[in-house]
Amino acid sequence: MNAMSNVNDKIFTVCMLVLFLLIVWGMFLCVLYLASVFVIPLGAPSREPLLLSIYRIGATFLILTVWVIVWHRLATFWLYRVLRRDKGHGGSKGNDSSS
């Protein structure tokens, strides 16, 4: 019975990690698209003001920074709340030397 529970936990963990990676990958593709919307027009010769070009680059860095922050918070939530299910088995609750 305990072996079946252990297998189910491993399957759940693998599925949740795959789902997490799919979410992060989808977010990354969205961020790349948004960055391309701002950066690609900079390569075309146009007569737009320099300030607008600087705003485009700043917006791209802002988007990337927000993505990193969201990714970090999602990873923290996912790894500590979703994958660490306290059901009385797995993990060492009393022997944690990091706390």
Contacts in CASP RR format, 6 or more apart in sequence:
PFRMAT RR
TARGET T0000
AUTHOR 0000-0000-0000
METHOD contacts of the structure
MODEL  1
MNAMSNVNDKIFTVCMLVLFLLIVWGMFLCVLYLASVFVIPLGAPSREPL
LLSIYRIGATFLILTVWVIVWHRLATFWLYRVLRRDKGHGGSKGNDSSS
2 89 0 8 1.000
5 89 0 8 1.000
6 89 0 8 1.000
9 85 0 8 1.000
9 89 0 8 1.000
9 90 0 8 1.000
12 85 0 8 1.000
13 83 0 8 1.000
16 78 0 8 1.000
16 82 0 8 1.000
16 83 0 8 1.000
17 83 0 8 1.000
20 74 0 8 1.000
20 75 0 8 1.000
20 78 0 8 1.000
20 82 0 8 1.000
23 74 0 8 1.000
24 71 0 8 1.000
24 74 0 8 1.000
24 75 0 8 1.000
27 67 0 8 1.000
27 70 0 8 1.000
27 71 0 8 1.000
28 67 0 8 1.000
31 63 0 8 1.000
31 64 0 8 1.000
31 67 0 8 1.000
34 60 0 8 1.000
34 63 0 8 1.000
35 60 0 8 1.000
35 63 0 8 1.000
35 64 0 8 1.000
38 56 0 8 1.000
38 57 0 8 1.000
38 59 0 8 1.000
38 60 0 8 1.000
38 63 0 8 1.000
39 56 0 8 1.000
39 57 0 8 1.000
39 60 0 8 1.000
41 48 0 8 1.000
41 56 0 8 1.000
42 53 0 8 1.000
42 56 0 8 1.000
42 57 0 8 1.000
86 93 0 8 1.000
END
